[in-house]
């Protein structure tokens, strides 16, 4: 399968330059069909019975194994969740943080990580990382750690500009349990989640799966004592005991289909298109905030009112998003083409 053939799997690309996988990725025909098959089965035969639950469970386990392989960890350390936010909440509440504890986080976190951390009783210490070098980031995090620090919580790829944080180096230098928000990394760049203690996964973003799906890698499941619980707490073992939601089989089937059709060249192609996008926007005179070695997102200063810019782009068949700081964010995936980038530049002008 080459890039041109791959694009035909996403009907939305027939009409639009879809550049917003940082919010939700495009849906493929195979993913839609897998979900529809299970919904049709439920409609005709009902949503109960030994075969329904057994086969649905098998789909769930295959999706778990695919996610584990993608992020380089054992499947028995991966919990199925609804989102990265769900995973962050499971970790923060499961650590039973108190007012005597501290959490170190950054000034560029998505609310999906920031708010679970702030909802805890722990004191939150925020360090500046946006636009800083790896060495500066590591120094900032390590300098904020005290004997009371129970957790370092940060993103692998910053949602504001695609900046990649050196999570392995931060883990080694800090010596403190590390929670990584993988919302903008898993499926976008190569990930080795095992360098962290906890790593969250979004199913609907760069993996192009259905909503709401996700996962959470936990190096040591016994470390967490969840304050919310479900069926898994009574009947699950290991990491499965912290799973709260039992997804409909159609959601798991859709996620599995999306994982199975990812091409081997996905990471390389996404990086190539993000690089082309940065170059094209720079050449067109826009102020680009994504560093050269960033992930697959490119942010620029909005040429006018951000919401008006997003609306104008959509009118011209280009889907991007605005950020709270006024920037426009462009998400480039393995399905992105040179024509998409050209349409983007034209729409912004």
CORFEN-V350933 format. One line per field, one symbol per residue. phi: phi as a letter, one per 30 degrees, with the letter a starting at -180 (. if undefined). Layout:
phi=???
This chain:
phi=.ceddddddcedddcbddbbddcbddccddddddddddddddddcjcajedddddddddddddedddeddcibdddcccdbcadeedddddddddhdcddcbbcbcdbcdedcededddddddccccdbdicdedddedddddddbdcdcacbacdbdddbidcddddddddddicecccdceccdjcbdbcdddccbbcbcdcdddicdccbaabdbdbeddcbecbabeddcbcbhdddcdcccddedddddddddddcdddcedddddddddddeddddddjddcccddcddccbcbdddjdeddddddddecibcbbccedjdccccccdcdbddeddddddddd
